[in-house]
Amino acid sequence: MTAPDRHAEETMRQLWKKAAVGMAVLAFSVSAAGCGEKVTDTPTTAAQSEAGSQAESQSEGSEAAEGAGSIKVWVSSGAEDDIYREMFKKMETELKLEINDEYYPKDELDSKMQVAPVVGDAPDMIIADYLQIPSYYEAGMIEALEDRVPADIKSDLLQSIVDESTYDGHMITTAQFDAGMALWANKSMLEAAGVRIPTSYKDAWDKAEFEDVLAKLKASGVEYPLYIRQNKPSSLYFTFMPVLASFGGDYVNRDTMLTEGVLDSEETIAAYSYITWLVDQGYINGACDYEDAFYGRKESALALLGHWKYTDHVTNLGDDAILVPVPDFGKGVYTCSGSVVWAMTTAAKDNKTADAVWSVMEASLQPEYITQMVDFNGAIPSRKSVLDTREDLKEGGRLYLYREQLEAGISVLRPLTPAHMTIYSAMESATSDIIGGADAAEALKEAAKSIDEIILENEWNLK
């Protein structure tokens, strides 16, 4: 690392520490109480961390037995929570290790991570959206893993997994699966409307045919042909990415890592104005405040959702639950990848639990545990050798489109940046406003301005 690089990194760490101290008083009650489970670990104070570092330097290369039999894990809460609980329970027996797992909504987990070094309760490991990790890494909270990941496992990982796990030249996370992203469709509804059903990204609907499909579905009696999870606009930061890319837009300039000129570009504005058009046409229900429009109420024939609703869709719709590619809106057909990842924190080193944490992370990459996860959520296994064993992911299988798209290299990642939560929050607000009737151009220009102010203030655009 060059001197300028070290200076930039140190600047980032200092900025983060100042922000964390400022938030500590406000967030302490959340961090201390939270809504976690099995909270049995004793918080590590700054003095204890310093003492631990001194002890480590005196016995370099060996971990103290004390504390290594118990680790604390924070999980970004989601549909897979019960699967993680089952995994950890089995791992505890296999590894002879106590795993104290706590589950928090994404925003709360992020708040807790920001103040953890100040409060002194940092976890040994976190499981979260890959986009949350860069800011923690820049703050000195995440350990690099390249010296731990065996070569045979790394070579077996999908390239998209390696891409999302790599930041600043280091592999800093692992993952059990990658996302599957396309349109879920109700086969019987499409057939009743007399529309063509594409089976590959190569024969996706173009914009004109897609609009014809929506019109025919509406005419056939489908109340709101498309469900985009408008009741949870924050999720559209991921699910709308293939649409945005196909319009030629993006969230940030991938060279400058600023949003101006991209988030408020003609292409991005056109993509988000399309939501307004869909609402105006009655093709989506802008007032929807429920999750089951597609799979439960069956008032929609298409759903812009990823793999995570697999169980609901298949359980409720059976063979009618199929995948079709996101349409080509002018700049090609795309999918979006990126997933929940596992990361070791620097607290594990301080707590002498790094080897124990890695044993859990390594176990999670074994076929048994990957299979357990994807059996539930319908995602794409992170390891090629496991992917080849999945009937649904073989040609002709229900989920083959997910695999075909990834292997074709048409997947886009949301930008890896410490500004992720800033962009995520701004886009949640802007998207909600647009669904509610706000002008897309005004909403996006305001979002770009507010995001860039924070990025520049924190120098998140500099590497």
C-alpha positions in Angstrom: 0.0 0.0 0.0 1.4 3.4 -1.0 1.7 6.4 1.4 -1.3 8.2 -0.3 -3.3 5.0 0.0 -2.5 4.7 3.7 -3.3 8.3 4.2 -6.7 7.9 2.5 -7.5 4.8 4.6 -6.5 6.5 7.8 -8.7 9.5 6.9 -11.6 7.2 6.3 -11.1 5.5 9.7 -10.9 8.9 11.5 -14.0 10.2 9.8 -15.9 7.0 10.7 -14.7 7.2 14.3 -15.9 10.8 14.6 -19.3 9.9 13.3 -19.6 6.9 15.6 -18.8 8.9 18.7 -21.4 11.5 17.7 -24.0 8.7 17.3 -23.1 6.8 20.4 -25.3 8.6 22.9 -28.3 8.4 20.6 -27.8 4.8 19.6 -26.6 3.3 22.8 -30.0 2.2 23.9 -30.6 0.4 20.6 -27.2 -1.2 20.7 -27.4 -2.3 24.3 -30.9 -3.6 24.2 -31.8 -4.1 20.6 -34.0 -7.0 19.6 -31.4 -9.7 19.5 -31.5 -13.3 20.8 -29.1 -15.3 23.0 -27.2 -12.2 24.1 -24.7 -13.7 26.5 -21.3 -12.3 25.5 -19.6 -9.7 27.7 -19.0 -6.4 25.9 -15.4 -5.7 25.1 -14.2 -2.4 26.5 -11.5 -0.3 24.8 -9.1 -1.2 27.7 -9.9 -4.9 27.3 -9.2 -4.6 23.5 -5.9 -2.9 24.2 -4.9 -5.5 26.7 -5.9 -8.3 24.3 -3.7 -6.7 21.6 -0.8 -6.6 24.0 -1.3 -10.2 25.0 -1.5 -11.2 21.4 1.8 -9.5 20.5 3.5 -11.4 23.3 2.3 -14.7 22.0 2.1 -14.2 18.2 0.6 -17.0 16.2 -1.4 -18.6 18.9 -4.9 -18.0 20.1 -5.8 -18.1 23.8 -8.2 -20.8 24.8 -10.3 -18.3 26.8 -13.2 -17.0 24.8 -12.5 -19.2 21.7 -15.3 -21.6 22.6 -18.0 -18.9 22.1 -18.6 -16.5 19.3 -21.1 -13.7 18.8 -22.8 -13.4 15.4 -25.1 -10.6 14.2 -27.4 -11.5 11.3 -29.3 -9.1 9.1 -32.8 -10.4 9.7 -34.7 -11.9 6.7 -36.6 -14.9 5.4 -33.7 -17.2 6.1 -33.5 -16.5 9.9 -34.8 -19.9 10.9 -32.5 -21.7 8.5 -29.5 -19.9 10.2 -30.8 -20.9 13.6 -30.9 -24.6 12.5 -27.4 -24.4 10.9 -25.9 -22.8 14.0 -27.4 -25.4 16.3 -25.9 -28.2 14.2 -22.6 -26.4 13.9 -22.4 -26.0 17.7 -22.4 -29.7 18.1 -20.1 -30.4 15.2 -17.5 -27.8 16.1 -18.0 -27.9 19.9 -18.6 -24.2 19.8 -21.2 -21.9 21.3 -22.7 -19.6 18.7 -24.6 -16.6 20.1 -26.7 -15.5 17.1 -28.6 -12.2 17.2 -31.0 -11.0 14.5 -31.6 -7.4 13.5 -33.4 -5.5 10.7 -30.9 -4.2 8.2 -31.0 -0.5 9.3 -30.7 -1.4 12.9 -27.8 -3.8 12.3 -26.0 -0.9 10.4 -26.6 1.4 13.3 -25.3 -1.1 15.8 -22.2 -1.7 13.7 -21.5 2.0 13.5 -21.4 2.4 17.3 -20.1 -1.1 18.2 -16.4 0.0 18.8 -17.6 2.9 21.0 -20.1 0.8 23.0 -17.7 -2.2 23.1 -20.1 -4.9 21.9 -18.8 -5.7 18.4 -19.7 -9.2 17.1 -17.1 -11.7 16.0 -18.9 -12.3 12.7 -21.7 -10.7 10.7 -24.1 -12.0 8.0 -25.4 -9.1 5.9 -26.0 -7.7 2.5 -22.6 -7.6 0.7 -23.1 -3.9 0.1 -22.9 -3.1 3.8 -19.4 -4.5 4.1 -17.2 -1.9 2.4 -18.1 0.8 5.0 -17.2 -1.5 7.8 -14.0 -2.5 6.1 -13.0 1.1 5.6 -13.7 1.7 9.3 -11.2 -1.1 10.2 -13.9 -3.5 11.4 -13.5 -6.4 8.8 -10.7 -8.9 8.5 -9.4 -10.0 5.1 -9.8 -13.7 4.3 -7.5 -14.5 1.4 -5.0 -16.3 3.7 -7.8 -18.5 5.0 -9.9 -19.4 2.0 -8.5 -22.7 0.6 -7.6 -22.6 -3.1 -9.9 -25.5 -3.9 -12.9 -23.7 -2.5 -12.1 -20.3 -4.1 -11.7 -21.9 -7.5 -15.1 -23.6 -7.0 -16.9 -20.3 -6.3 -19.0 -18.6 -9.0 -17.2 -15.6 -10.4 -20.1 -13.4 -9.3 -19.4 -14.5 -5.7 -15.7 -13.7 -5.9 -16.6 -10.3 -7.4 -19.0 -9.3 -4.6 -16.6 -10.7 -2.0 -13.6 -8.6 -3.2 -13.0 -5.1 -2.1 -9.9 -2.9 -2.2 -8.0 -5.9 -3.7 -8.9 -8.2 -0.8 -11.3 -11.1 -0.4 -13.3 -10.0 2.7 -16.4 -12.1 2.7 -17.8 -15.6 1.7 -21.3 -16.5 0.6 -23.5 -19.6 0.4 -25.5 -18.4 -2.6 -25.9 -15.7 -5.2 -29.2 -14.1 -5.9 -31.5 -15.2 -8.6 -33.3 -12.3 -10.3 -36.0 -12.3 -13.0 -39.7 -12.0 -13.3 -41.8 -14.5 -11.5 -44.9 -15.3 -13.6 -48.2 -17.1 -13.3 -48.1 -19.5 -16.2 -51.9 -20.1 -16.3 -52.6 -16.3 -16.4 -50.1 -15.8 -19.2 -51.6 -18.6 -21.2 -55.2 -17.3 -20.7 -54.1 -13.9 -22.0 -52.6 -15.6 -25.1 -49.2 -14.1 -24.7 -45.8 -15.6 -25.7 -43.9 -17.0 -22.8 -40.1 -16.5 -23.1 -37.9 -19.2 -21.5 -34.5 -17.7 -22.0 -32.9 -14.3 -21.7 -32.2 -14.7 -25.4 -35.9 -14.5 -26.3 -37.0 -11.9 -23.7 -39.8 -9.5 -24.5 -38.8 -6.2 -25.8 -40.4 -3.0 -24.4 -43.2 -3.0 -27.0 -44.1 -6.7 -26.5 -44.0 -6.3 -22.8 -46.5 -3.5 -22.9 -48.7 -5.6 -25.2 -48.4 -8.4 -22.6 -49.5 -6.1 -19.8 -52.5 -4.8 -21.9 -53.6 -8.4 -22.7 -53.3 -9.4 -19.1 -55.4 -6.5 -18.0 -58.0 -7.2 -20.7 -58.2 -10.9 -19.6 -59.2 -9.8 -16.1 -55.9 -9.6 -14.2 -56.5 -6.5 -12.0 -52.9 -5.3 -11.7 -50.7 -7.3 -14.2 -47.4 -6.4 -12.5 -46.3 -6.5 -8.8 -43.1 -4.6 -8.1 -43.2 -4.9 -4.3 -44.3 -1.3 -4.1 -45.2 -1.8 -0.5 -41.5 -2.1 0.3 -39.7 0.4 -2.1 -36.3 -0.1 -0.4 -36.2 -3.6 -2.0 -36.4 -2.0 -5.5 -32.8 -0.8 -5.0 -32.0 -4.4 -6.0 -34.9 -5.7 -8.0 -35.2 -2.6 -10.3 -31.5 -2.8 -11.2 -32.0 -5.0 -14.3 -34.7 -2.5 -15.5 -32.5 0.4 -14.8 -29.5 -1.1 -16.6 -31.7 -2.0 -19.6 -32.7 1.7 -19.9 -29.0 2.6 -19.8 -29.1 4.1 -16.3 -27.2 3.4 -13.1 -27.0 4.6 -9.5 -23.5 6.0 -9.5 -20.7 6.9 -12.0 -18.5 3.8 -11.5 -15.3 5.8 -12.2 -15.9 8.8 -10.0 -18.1 7.0 -7.5 -20.4 10.1 -7.5 -24.1 10.1 -8.5 -24.3 13.4 -10.4 -24.8 12.9 -14.1 -25.8 9.3 -13.7 -28.5 9.0 -11.1 -30.1 12.1 -12.5 -29.3 11.2 -16.1 -31.9 11.0 -18.9 -31.6 7.2 -18.9 -32.2 6.8 -15.2 -35.0 9.3 -15.2 -36.6 7.4 -18.0 -36.4 4.2 -16.1 -38.1 5.6 -13.0 -40.6 7.6 -15.0 -41.7 4.2 -16.4 -43.0 3.3 -12.9 -45.2 6.4 -13.1 -46.5 5.2 -16.5 -47.2 1.8 -15.1 -49.2 3.2 -12.3 -51.1 5.6 -14.6 -52.0 2.7 -16.9 -53.3 0.7 -14.0 -50.7 -2.0 -14.6 -49.4 -1.8 -11.0 -51.2 -0.8 -7.8 -49.4 2.3 -6.4 -51.4 2.0 -3.2 -50.5 -1.7 -2.6 -49.5 -2.3 1.1 -49.3 -6.1 1.1 -46.9 -8.8 0.0 -49.1 -11.4 -1.5 -50.5 -9.7 -4.6 -48.9 -12.2 -6.9 -48.8 -15.5 -5.0 -51.8 -15.1 -2.6 -54.4 -12.7 -3.9 -53.5 -13.6 -7.5 -54.3 -10.0 -8.6 -51.0 -9.9 -10.5 -49.6 -12.2 -13.2 -46.0 -11.0 -13.0 -43.8 -10.1 -10.0 -40.5 -8.2 -10.1 -39.0 -10.3 -7.3 -35.9 -12.4 -6.7 -35.3 -15.9 -5.4 -36.2 -15.0 -1.8 -39.9 -15.5 -2.4 -39.3 -19.0 -3.9 -41.1 -20.8 -1.1 -44.2 -18.6 -1.1 -44.5 -18.7 -4.9 -44.0 -22.5 -5.3 -46.1 -23.4 -2.3 -49.1 -21.2 -3.4 -48.9 -21.5 -7.1 -47.3 -24.9 -7.7 -46.4 -25.5 -11.4 -47.9 -22.1 -12.3 -44.9 -20.4 -10.7 -42.4 -19.9 -13.5 -39.6 -17.5 -14.3 -39.4 -15.2 -17.3 -36.5 -12.8 -18.0 -36.8 -9.1 -17.3 -37.6 -7.4 -20.6 -35.2 -5.6 -22.9 -36.1 -1.9 -22.5 -33.6 -0.9 -25.2 -30.1 -1.5 -23.9 -30.2 -5.3 -23.5 -31.4 -7.9 -21.1 -29.9 -7.9 -17.6 -30.2 -9.6 -14.2 -28.8 -8.5 -10.9 -26.5 -10.4 -8.6 -25.2 -9.9 -5.1 -26.2 -11.7 -1.9 -26.0 -12.1 1.8 -22.4 -12.6 2.8 -20.4 -13.8 5.9 -17.7 -11.6 7.2 -15.2 -11.9 10.1 -14.7 -8.8 12.2 -11.5 -7.5 13.6 -13.2 -8.0 17.0 -12.6 -11.7 16.5 -8.9 -11.1 16.4 -9.1 -9.0 19.6 -11.3 -11.6 21.2 -9.0 -14.5 20.2 -11.9 -16.1 18.3 -10.7 -15.7 14.7 -10.0 -19.4 14.2 -13.4 -20.4 15.7 -15.1 -17.9 13.5 -13.4 -19.2 10.4 -14.4 -22.8 11.3 -18.0 -21.6 11.2 -17.5 -19.8 7.9 -15.7 -22.7 6.3 -18.5 -25.1 7.5 -21.1 -22.8 5.9 -19.4 -23.4 2.5 -19.8 -27.2 2.7 -22.3 -28.7 0.3 -24.6 -29.9 3.1 -25.1 -26.3 4.5 -25.3 -24.7 1.0 -27.9 -27.2 0.0 -29.9 -26.6 3.2 -30.1 -22.9 2.4 -30.9 -23.0 -1.3 -33.5 -25.8 -0.7 -35.4 -23.1 1.3 -34.8 -19.9 -0.6 -34.4 -21.0 -4.2 -31.1 -19.1 -4.7 -28.1 -20.1 -6.8 -25.4 -22.2 -4.9 -22.2 -20.3 -4.5 -20.1 -23.3 -5.5 -20.1 -24.7 -9.0 -19.9 -28.3 -7.8 -23.1 -27.9 -5.7 -24.9 -26.0 -8.5 -24.4 -29.0 -10.8 -26.3 -31.3 -8.4 -29.5 -29.1 -8.4 -32.3 -30.5 -10.7 -34.1 -27.1 -10.7 -30.9 -25.5 -12.1 -30.4 -27.9 -14.9 -31.6 -27.1 -18.3 -35.4 -27.3 -18.3 -35.6 -26.9 -14.6 -37.8 -24.3 -12.9 -34.8 -22.1 -11.9 -32.5 -22.7 -14.9 -33.0 -19.1 -16.1 -31.2 -17.9 -13.0 -28.2 -20.1 -13.8 -28.3 -19.3 -17.5 -28.2 -15.5 -16.9 -25.3 -15.7 -14.5 -23.2 -18.0 -16.7 -24.0 -15.6 -19.7 -22.4 -12.7 -17.8 -25.4 -10.4 -18.0 -25.5 -9.7 -14.3 -24.9 -6.3 -12.8 -23.8 -5.6 -9.2 -25.0 -2.6 -7.3 -22.0 -0.3 -6.6 -19.6 -1.4 -3.9 -19.0 1.7 -1.9 -18.9 2.9 1.7 -21.7 5.2 0.7 -24.1 2.2 0.2 -26.4 3.0 3.1 -26.6 6.7 2.1 -27.6 5.7 -1.5 -29.9 3.0 -0.3 -31.8 5.3 2.0 -32.0 8.1 -0.5 -33.3 5.7 -3.2 -35.9 4.2 -0.8 -37.3 7.7 -0.3 -37.1 8.7 -3.9 -38.7 5.5 -5.1 -41.5 5.7 -2.6 -42.2 9.3 -3.7 -42.3 8.3 -7.4 -44.7 5.4 -6.7 -46.8 7.9 -4.9 -46.9 10.3 -7.8 -43.8 12.5 -7.5 -42.0 13.6 -10.6 -39.1 11.2 -11.3 -36.7 13.9 -12.6 -37.2 16.1 -9.5 -36.9 13.2 -7.1 -33.7 11.8 -8.6 -32.0 15.2 -9.0 -32.7 15.9 -5.3 -31.5 12.4 -4.3 -28.3 12.8 -6.4 -27.5 16.2 -4.8 -28.1 14.9 -1.2 -26.1 11.7 -1.8 -23.1 13.5 -3.3 -22.9 16.0 -0.5 -22.4 13.1 2.0 -20.0 11.2 -0.3 -17.8 14.3 -0.7 -17.9 15.2 2.9 -16.6 11.7 3.8 -14.3 11.4 0.8 -16.0 8.1 -0.1 -15.3 8.9 -3.8 -11.6 8.7 -3.2 -9.5 5.5 -3.1 
